[in-house]
Amino acid sequence: MSVPPPAAFLLGPTASGKSEAGLLLAESLGGTEILSLDAMAVYRGMDVATAKPSPAARLRVPHHGVDLAEPTEEFHLGAFLSEARRVLADASARGKRILALGGTGFYLHRLREGLFEGPGADWAMRAELEARAEREGPEALHAELNRLDPSAATGIKPQDLRRTMRALEVCLGSGKPMTQWRREGTRGGISGGILLGIRRTPEDLKRRIDLRVEAMFAGGIVEETKRVAAAGLSHSASQALGTKEVLGMLEGRYGETETRDLVRRRTWQFARRQGTWFRRFPEIRWVDAAGNETAESLAERLLAQLRDAEAKAA
């Protein structure tokens, strides 16, 4: 089945202001709904940790891709891509357009490039690889990947531990290189759609991350984490920024001040990794946001970029 692409993608690192501007942009476009590209917003009840759109925002514009699974469940890329394809096809059948909104670059990449049917996650092997990386450094794992699957290693930076571990996990667990899996089984990519992005200076983004973290703690991240942890958390859900660090605090490994600082630092590191992912897409039309710029102003400039791109493509 042919699936239409989103009318546009709105991208940007965490705390860049894309949720607020995206909501206004969708309203300005009319007949447009939002598809979240946030890997953690899929979990119900983790609203504070994931800065999920409020009920009021969801009343203004329908949102898809959120609240798809319980925090006790593992939710993987394949499930997201199936849901995204369903949302896009359904919206098209109803005469609606989709604005894909988020910062999970891997989801964006696979939505556009397709998914290869590789082996499922092997958490025991990942734990072993993580322990080895702590002892020997990520470069040691990358060197092993280069020996086993040089083609895959060429496309992964030595410092990109997550992707290195996944490629090793596939290779060691299946006996078949990641490159071969991709060559034989990649399917379902969705081409098209205009890519827009919100970009901020490092200083401004750090300031906004600080405000985001303070809002998380004021908004009840500790209480939320206690509640979802009581029912048990899947490995994936427990890795959410904020949730992971508060779990450590609840286990007595950190004090509250240390926990806040840890969330700030890891959120900034995550934002930098997001920027690395976005560099894979040179066609992104970036809007550079001023430190004091309103969401309304950003949405207006994004709309102008979108209209210009549509006019040039016509």
C-alpha positions as CSV (number, residue, x, y, z in Angstrom):
1,M,0.0,0.0,0.0
2,S,1.3,3.4,-0.9
3,V,1.5,5.7,2.1
4,P,1.5,9.5,1.5
5,P,4.3,11.4,3.3
6,P,3.6,14.1,5.9
7,A,3.0,17.5,4.5
8,A,6.0,18.6,6.6
9,F,8.3,17.6,9.4
10,L,9.2,20.1,12.1
11,L,12.4,19.1,13.8
12,G,14.6,20.5,16.5
13,P,16.5,19.5,19.7
14,T,14.7,19.1,23.0
15,A,13.6,22.4,24.6
16,S,13.9,24.2,21.2
17,G,10.3,25.2,21.3
18,K,9.1,23.0,18.5
19,S,6.0,21.7,20.4
20,E,4.5,25.2,20.9
21,A,5.5,26.5,17.5
22,G,4.3,23.2,15.9
23,L,0.9,23.5,17.5
24,L,0.5,27.0,16.1
25,L,1.8,26.0,12.7
26,A,-0.7,23.1,12.4
27,E,-3.5,25.5,13.3
28,S,-2.4,28.0,10.7
29,L,-2.3,25.3,8.0
30,G,-5.8,24.2,8.8
31,G,-6.9,20.6,8.4
32,T,-3.6,19.4,9.8
33,E,-2.9,16.9,12.6
34,I,0.3,16.2,14.4
35,L,2.3,13.0,14.5
36,S,4.8,12.8,17.3
37,L,8.3,11.6,16.5
38,D,9.2,11.3,20.2
39,A,10.4,7.8,21.2
40,M,9.3,8.3,24.9
41,A,6.0,10.1,24.4
42,V,4.6,6.7,23.4
43,Y,4.3,5.7,27.1
44,R,1.1,6.5,29.0
45,G,1.5,8.2,32.3
46,M,5.0,9.6,31.6
47,D,3.7,13.1,30.8
48,V,6.1,15.2,32.8
49,A,9.2,13.3,31.9
50,T,8.4,13.5,28.2
51,A,7.0,17.0,28.2
52,K,4.0,15.5,26.5
53,P,1.4,17.9,24.8
54,S,-1.2,18.9,27.3
55,P,-4.9,17.8,27.0
56,A,-5.7,21.3,26.0
57,A,-3.2,21.2,23.1
58,R,-4.6,17.9,22.0
59,L,-8.1,19.3,21.9
60,R,-6.8,22.2,19.7
61,V,-5.0,19.8,17.2
62,P,-5.3,16.0,17.2
63,H,-2.0,14.4,18.1
64,H,-0.9,10.9,17.1
65,G,2.0,8.7,18.2
66,V,1.5,9.5,21.9
67,D,0.2,7.2,24.7
68,L,0.5,4.0,22.6
69,A,1.9,1.7,25.3
70,E,2.1,1.1,29.0
71,P,5.4,1.9,30.7
72,T,5.7,-1.8,31.6
73,E,5.9,-2.7,27.8
74,E,8.8,-2.6,25.5
75,F,7.9,-0.4,22.5
76,H,10.2,-0.7,19.5
77,L,10.8,1.0,16.2
78,G,8.8,-1.4,14.2
79,A,5.7,-0.8,16.2
80,F,6.1,3.0,15.8
81,L,6.6,2.7,12.0
82,S,3.5,0.6,11.7
83,E,1.5,3.2,13.7
84,A,3.0,6.1,11.7
85,R,2.0,4.4,8.4
86,R,-1.5,3.8,9.7
87,V,-1.8,7.4,10.8
88,L,-0.6,8.8,7.5
89,A,-2.9,6.6,5.4
90,D,-5.9,7.3,7.7
91,A,-5.3,11.1,7.6
92,S,-5.1,11.0,3.8
93,A,-8.4,9.1,3.6
94,R,-10.0,11.7,5.8
95,G,-8.6,14.6,3.7
96,K,-6.3,15.7,6.5
97,R,-2.6,16.6,6.4
98,I,0.0,15.5,8.9
99,L,2.8,17.6,10.5
100,A,5.4,15.2,11.9
101,L,6.9,16.8,15.0
102,G,9.8,15.7,17.1
103,G,13.4,15.2,17.9
104,T,14.1,11.5,17.7
105,G,16.3,11.5,14.7
106,F,16.4,7.7,14.4
107,Y,12.6,7.6,14.1
108,L,12.8,10.3,11.3
109,H,15.6,8.4,9.6
110,R,13.7,5.1,9.6
111,L,10.4,6.6,8.7
112,R,12.0,8.0,5.5
113,E,14.5,5.2,4.7
114,G,12.5,2.2,5.8
115,L,13.0,-0.6,8.4
116,F,15.2,-3.6,8.1
117,E,13.9,-6.8,9.7
118,G,16.8,-7.6,12.0
119,P,16.8,-9.6,15.2
120,G,15.0,-8.3,18.3
121,A,16.8,-6.7,21.2
122,D,19.1,-8.9,23.3
123,W,19.3,-7.0,26.6
124,A,21.8,-9.4,28.2
125,M,24.2,-8.9,25.4
126,R,23.7,-5.1,25.5
127,A,24.5,-5.2,29.2
128,E,27.7,-7.0,28.5
129,L,28.6,-4.6,25.7
130,E,27.9,-1.6,28.0
131,A,30.1,-3.0,30.7
132,R,32.9,-3.6,28.2
133,A,32.5,-0.1,26.9
134,E,32.9,1.3,30.4
135,R,36.1,-0.8,30.9
136,E,37.7,-0.3,27.5
137,G,36.0,2.7,25.9
138,P,33.5,2.8,23.0
139,E,36.4,2.8,20.6
140,A,37.2,-0.8,21.5
141,L,33.7,-1.9,20.5
142,H,33.9,0.1,17.3
143,A,37.2,-1.6,16.5
144,E,35.5,-5.0,16.9
145,L,32.6,-3.9,14.7
146,N,35.1,-2.8,12.1
147,R,36.6,-6.3,12.1
148,L,33.2,-8.0,11.9
149,D,31.3,-5.6,9.7
150,P,33.5,-2.9,8.2
151,S,30.7,-1.5,6.0
152,A,28.5,-0.9,9.0
153,A,31.4,0.5,11.0
154,T,32.2,3.1,8.3
155,G,28.8,4.7,8.8
156,I,29.1,4.9,12.6
157,K,31.3,7.2,14.5
158,P,33.5,5.5,17.2
159,Q,31.8,7.6,19.9
160,D,28.3,6.6,18.9
161,L,28.0,3.8,21.4
162,R,24.3,3.0,21.0
163,R,24.5,2.4,17.2
164,T,27.8,0.5,17.6
165,M,26.3,-1.8,20.2
166,R,23.2,-2.5,18.1
167,A,25.3,-3.4,15.1
168,L,27.5,-5.7,17.2
169,E,24.4,-7.2,18.9
170,V,22.9,-8.1,15.5
171,C,26.2,-9.5,14.2
172,L,27.1,-11.5,17.2
173,G,23.6,-12.7,17.9
174,S,22.6,-13.7,14.4
175,G,26.0,-14.5,12.9
176,K,25.1,-12.2,10.0
177,P,26.4,-8.6,9.6
178,M,24.0,-5.7,10.0
179,T,25.0,-4.6,6.5
180,Q,23.6,-7.9,5.1
181,W,20.4,-7.6,7.1
182,R,19.8,-4.2,5.7
183,R,20.6,-5.2,2.2
184,E,18.2,-8.1,2.3
185,G,15.3,-6.7,4.3
186,T,14.9,-2.9,4.3
187,R,11.4,-1.9,3.4
188,G,8.6,0.6,3.9
189,G,10.4,4.0,3.5
190,I,8.2,7.1,3.0
191,S,9.8,9.7,0.7
192,G,8.7,13.3,0.4
193,G,7.6,15.9,2.9
194,I,9.2,19.3,3.6
195,L,11.7,19.3,6.4
196,L,11.7,22.4,8.7
197,G,13.8,22.9,11.8
198,I,14.1,25.2,14.8
199,R,17.7,26.0,15.7
200,R,19.1,27.9,18.7
201,T,22.5,29.0,19.9
202,P,24.1,26.7,22.4
203,E,23.8,29.3,25.1
204,D,20.1,29.8,24.5
205,L,19.4,26.1,24.3
206,K,21.2,25.5,27.6
207,R,19.2,28.2,29.2
208,R,15.9,26.6,28.0
209,I,17.0,23.2,29.1
210,D,17.7,24.6,32.6
211,L,14.1,26.0,32.6
212,R,12.7,22.7,31.3
213,V,14.4,20.7,34.1
214,E,13.1,23.1,36.8
215,A,9.6,22.8,35.3
216,M,9.9,19.0,35.4
217,F,10.6,18.9,39.1
218,A,8.0,21.6,39.8
219,G,5.5,19.7,37.7
220,G,5.9,16.4,39.7
221,I,8.5,14.3,37.9
222,V,9.4,12.6,41.3
223,E,5.8,11.7,42.0
224,E,5.2,10.5,38.4
225,T,8.3,8.3,38.5
226,K,7.3,6.7,41.8
227,R,3.8,5.9,40.3
228,V,5.0,4.4,37.1
229,A,7.9,2.5,38.8
230,A,5.5,0.9,41.3
231,A,3.9,-1.0,38.4
232,G,7.3,-1.9,37.0
233,L,9.1,-0.2,34.1
234,S,10.3,-1.8,30.9
235,H,13.9,-1.3,30.0
236,S,13.0,1.2,27.3
237,A,10.7,3.3,29.4
238,S,13.2,3.4,32.3
239,Q,15.7,5.2,29.9
240,A,13.6,8.3,29.5
241,L,15.5,11.5,30.5
242,G,14.4,12.5,33.9
243,T,12.8,9.2,34.7
244,K,16.2,7.4,34.7
245,E,17.8,9.9,37.0
246,V,14.9,10.2,39.4
247,L,14.9,6.4,39.7
248,G,18.5,6.7,40.8
249,M,17.5,9.3,43.4
250,L,14.7,7.1,44.7
251,E,17.2,4.2,45.0
252,G,19.4,6.4,47.1
253,R,22.2,6.8,44.6
254,Y,21.8,10.6,44.2
255,G,20.5,13.5,46.2
256,E,17.9,15.8,44.6
257,T,20.4,18.6,43.7
258,E,22.7,16.0,42.1
259,T,19.7,14.5,40.3
260,R,18.7,17.9,38.8
261,D,22.2,18.6,37.7
262,L,22.5,15.1,36.2
263,V,19.2,15.6,34.2
264,R,20.5,19.0,32.9
265,R,23.8,17.5,31.8
266,R,22.3,14.5,30.1
267,T,19.6,16.5,28.4
268,W,22.3,18.8,27.0
269,Q,24.3,15.7,25.8
270,F,21.1,14.4,24.2
271,A,20.4,17.7,22.5
272,R,23.9,17.5,21.0
273,R,23.3,14.0,19.7
274,Q,20.0,15.1,18.2
275,G,22.0,17.7,16.3
276,T,24.3,15.0,14.9
277,W,21.3,13.1,13.6
278,F,19.8,16.2,12.0
279,R,23.0,16.7,10.0
280,R,22.0,13.6,8.0
281,F,19.3,15.7,6.4
282,P,20.9,18.6,4.6
283,E,17.6,19.6,3.1
284,I,16.2,20.8,6.4
285,R,15.1,24.5,6.1
286,W,16.3,25.9,9.4
287,V,14.8,28.8,11.3
288,D,17.2,30.4,13.8
289,A,15.2,31.4,16.8
290,A,16.1,34.4,18.9
291,G,16.3,34.0,22.6
292,N,13.3,36.1,23.4
293,E,11.2,35.1,20.3
294,T,7.6,34.1,20.9
295,A,6.1,30.8,19.7
296,E,3.8,32.9,17.5
297,S,6.7,34.6,15.7
298,L,8.4,31.3,15.2
299,A,5.3,29.7,13.8
300,E,4.9,32.6,11.3
301,R,8.4,32.2,10.1
302,L,8.1,28.5,9.8
303,L,4.9,28.9,7.8
304,A,6.7,31.3,5.4
305,Q,9.5,28.7,4.9
306,L,6.9,26.0,4.2
307,R,5.0,28.2,1.7
308,D,8.3,29.1,0.0
309,A,9.3,25.4,-0.2
310,E,5.9,24.4,-1.6
311,A,6.0,27.2,-4.2
312,K,9.5,26.1,-5.4
313,A,8.3,22.5,-5.6
314,A,5.2,23.3,-7.6
